[in-house]
């Protein structure tokens, strides 16, 4: 893979993480996944985007996306990287108090602590303005009430960064705010959601039944809720793109190796254009998606939140489409073998579609681009 638009340090990081991924290989159980997480944290890869003074690498989304992409390309992506260091770590580093940074960032950086992220609700998916999880002020802090769905890794996270809404004293309108809810907080319940997708990170529905929180559970300012929220959502889209590009590269690598060796009529099947061209096309589309991902990361790290928002949405869209196609063409290249456990591609048929759906659907991205970028009338 070309690295001409990366610095020497970024190229070295890519090489080192790729070696780590190859050493661990595709994990088939929780223990092997935990071992990879622990080693990646010890080596400084999980917190490469977090400030150095808190044990991080002092880099940005460009570096963190490299880590996730290369682990994915080796067949061992760590989904909680999208949530814990990318969303939660970024929000706390940018907007948290000194005490919040001291409490959370060192552990998020070395992987010894993790944090989940709860935004989606049963009646508020893409429409974050319909979030009904409500925070009420009390004499000594906050009381949080509501429900969340499709929250990853709550069972293994030390806390969840929950998007709630507080009432504006001047207008009476609700505005989004972010709260750190400890895993063992009274009234904070979780129920696993049964998924057809078999992933190490489970999905949960959360219930917040008058969860009492101290005053310092609020991250950032009450009046800057949307700014703080999108400071976490743009990294989420960039990292989802990295997740998808890595997954697509893994599938493509399996197919290319198979097409080089598999012979049916005296020549490797990869010699036939019906096999070679779809794989070449998949490679091109993955490379193009990666370029947009790199652009989004660069803009975000440079502090251009508006430009990063547009590029991050485009990167997530392009990477998801490229990943789905790469997985589909790879499975077809292997034929029946593409559905066996040996090659690890069949499970990616479902997993690759997740990138089309989450954290924002492809249709909502098209709405965003048509309205925000092209200036067409808003349709919703």
N, C-alpha and C positions, 0 to 999 in steps of 0.2 A: 504494500500500500504506500502511495506517495506521501512524503512528509515535507514537501517543499514549502508549505505555508505554515509550518510549525517551527518553533525555536528548537535549539539543540536540547534544551532541558525538557521540552515537551516530547521530543522524539525519544529521548532516553527514558522518560517515564513510560511511554507507550511500549518500548522494548521490554522494560522490566516487568510491567504488569502482564504483558503477553506471556512472558516466561513463567510468572506465577500461575496464570491460568492453565497453561499447559501442564505444569507440575501437578496441579490438583485434578484437572480433567473434569468431566461432566459429573457433578455430584448426584448420587442416587438416594441419599438419606439425609436426615437432619444433622447428624453428627459431622458428616463431611462438609456440609454447607457451613456449619458453625466453625469448623476448623479453618475454612477459607476466610470467613469473616474476621476471625481472630488474627490470622496472619496478615491479612490486608490492613487491618487496623494497626498492628504492631509495626508494620513497615511504613506507616504514614499515608497509605493510599486513600483510606476512607475519609480523612479530613484534609485532603490536599487543598481544598478550597477555603478552609477556615483560617482565621488569623494566627500568625506564628506565636503571638504572646499567649495564646490559649492552647498551644500544642498542635496547631494545624500547620499546613504547608505554606500558607501565605499566597496560594494561587487563587484560581477562580473557577468558573464553570467550564472554561476551556480544558483545564487540567482534570477536573472531576469527571467530565464527559469522556475523556480519554480512558480513564480507569474503567468506567462501566462498559464502554464499547469493547475494550480489549478483553475484559472478563467474559462478556457475552460472546465474542468471537471465538473464545476458547471453550464455549459451552457451559460456562458457569457464571451467568449474570447474577448480581446481588440486587434484587428488587428494592430492598430497604435503603439502598443508596439513594434512590430517587426521593425518598421521604426524609430520612433522618439527617444526613449532612446537607443535602441539596435544598430541601424546603425549610425544615425546622432550623437547621444550623445557620442557614443564610439569614432567615428572619431574625433569629436571636442575635446574630453577629451584627446585623444592621440596625436593629431597633431595640434590642434588649437593654436592660439596665446593667450596670457593672456587676451587681450581684447575680443576675440571671446568666450573664456570660460566664462568670466564675463557676457557677453551679453546673452549667450544662455543656459548654463548649469543649472543655478538655475530654470529657467522656465521649461526646459525639465524635471528636476528632480521632480518638484511638479505638473507637468501636466498643468500648466497655459499657457504654450507655447508648440506648436508642430511643427515638421518639417517633410516634406515629402522627398522622395528620388527618383530622376529621373535618370535612367540609360538606360532602354530599348528604342530602336528606331524602327521605322517601318521596316528598312532594317538591323537592328543589334539587334537580340534577344540574343541568347547564344554567338554569336561571338562579344565580346566587342571590338575587334580590328577594327571592321567596324564602330564604332561610328563616326558620322560625325558632331555632335554638336561641334562647333569650337569657341575657345576663342582667341581673338586678343588683344594684348597690345595696350593701348592708352596712351596719355600723363598723364592722371590722374587715370588710372585703366585698365578695361577690357571691351570688347564688346563681347557678347555671342550670337551666332546664331545657330539655329537648331530646331529639333523636338524630342519629347519624347512621348511614349505611355505606357498605363497601369501603371500610377502613382496613387497610392492610397492616398486619403484624401487631395488632393491639396486645395479643397474648404474650409477646416477647418484648414489648416496649416498656420502658420505665415510666413514660408519660405520653399523653397525646396532646398535640397542639390543636385545639378545637376552635373552629370559626363560629362565634356567636354574634349576637346583635345586642347593642345597648340602646336605650332610649335617649335621644338628644333632648336635653332639658329645655332648649329654646324652641324647637319645632315639634317635639313629640314623635318625630320619625325615628325608625330604627336604623342603626348604622353598624356595619360589620366591625368586629374587634376580635382579637386573638387571645386565647387563654391557654396556659399550661395546666393540664389536669393530670395529677398523679394517678398511676395505675390503680392504687389501692384507696382512692378517695371514696368515702361513704356516699352511696347513691349512684356511683359510676358503674353501670352494668354493661356486660357484653354478651352477645350471642353469636356463635359462628354461623355463617351463611354457607349452606351446602352448595358447592360449585362443581360443575363438570370439569372445569380446569383444575388439573392436579399440579399445584404449586406448593413450594415449601412455605411461602408466606400465605397464611390464611386470611380470609375476608370476614369481617364482623359487622354486626349491627350494634350500635351503642345506644344506651339509654342514660340520660342525665336527669336524675330525679332529685331536684333541689340539692345539687352538689355545691357544698359550701367551699369557697376558695378564699385564700388570703388576698389582700390588696395587691401583692406583688405577683399574682398569677397573670395579671394583664401584661401582655407584651407590647411595648410601644405606647403610643398615645391613643386615647379614645377617638380623637378627631382625625386621625390619619389612617383609619381602618382600611380603606380601599388601596391606598398606596402600599401599606404593609402587606396586604393580602397578595397583591400582584407581584410584590418583590419575591414571594415564594412561588407563585404560579408560573412565572416565566422560567425559573430554573427547573420546575417540574416538567415543562414541555421540552426543554433542551435535553434533560436526562431521559425522558421517554424516547426521544429521537435516538439518543445514544444506545439505549436498550434495544430499540428496533434495528438499528444498523448493525449492532453486534450480533443479534440473533440471526439476521439475514446473512451476515458473513459466515457464521457457523454453518448454517444450512448449505450455503453455496460451496463452502470448503468441502463438506461431505460429498456433495454431488460431483464436484470437479474431480476429486480423488477417485470416486467410483467410475466416472466416465473415462478416466485415463486407463483404468485396468480392466474393466468389464468388456469381454469380447463375446459377440454373438455370431457374426459372419466375418471371421478372419481378421477383423480390425477392431480396435477399441470403439465403443459406441460414441465416444467423444469426437471421433473423426467425422461423424455425420452431422451435417448442419442442423438437422431437426433437433439434435441434442445440444450442439455447441452454441447456436445462435441464441436460444432462450437463456442459457447460462451467461453468455456475454452481455446480453441485454440487462439481466438482473444485476450483474456487476456494475454496469454503467449507472443504473438507477440508484444503487446503493452509494456509489461514489458521489453522485450529484446531491443526494440527501445529506451525506456527511458534510459536504461543502456548505450547505445552508445551515446545518447544525453548528459548524465552526463559526460562521458569520454571526449567528445568534449569540453564541457564547462570547465572542469578541465584543459585540455591542453591549451585552449585559455587563461584562467585566469592565468596560470603559465607562459605565454609568449611564448609558443611553437606554433608559427603561422603555421609552416609547418605541424606538427602533428595534430594541430587543424583543418587544412584545410581538411585533409584526413578523420578525424573522423566526422567533421561536415557534409561533403557530405554523408558519410555512414549513419549518424543519420537521416538526412533529408530523404534519400531514404527509410530506414527501417520504419520510423515513418509514412511516407505517405502511404506505402503499408499496414501497420498494421491498419491505420485509415480507409482506403477504405474498407478493409475486415470487420472491426468491425462495421462500419455503415451498410454495406450490410447485414451482418448476423443479426444485430439488427432489421433492417426493416423486414427481413423475419421472425424473431421470433414473431413480432407483427402482421404479416399478413396485412390485410386491415388497421388496426389501425396504422401501421407503416407509412402510407401515410396521416394521419390526422394531422391537426394543433395542436391538443391537446398534442401530444407526442413530437413534434418538431424534428422528425427524417427525414422527407422527404426532408427538405431544406438542410440537411447534405449530401444527395446523391451527389448534385452538389458541395457543399463546400468542401467535403473531397477530391474530385479530384483536387481541386486547389493545394493542397499540392504536388501532383504528377507533376504538370506542373510548378509551380512557387516556388521560384525564379529561379530555374534551373530545367530543365526536367530530368526525371529519366534516359533517354538515355544518356544525357550529363554526368550524374554522373557515369554511367557504362563506358563511354569513359574515364573519369578521373581515375577511379579505375583500369581499364585494362591497361591504359598507365602509370600512375604515380605510382601505387602500385605494379602491376604485371610486369611491364616492357615490356609489349607487344608493337608492333609497333603502332604508331599513325595512326588513320584511317581518320583524317580530317585535 
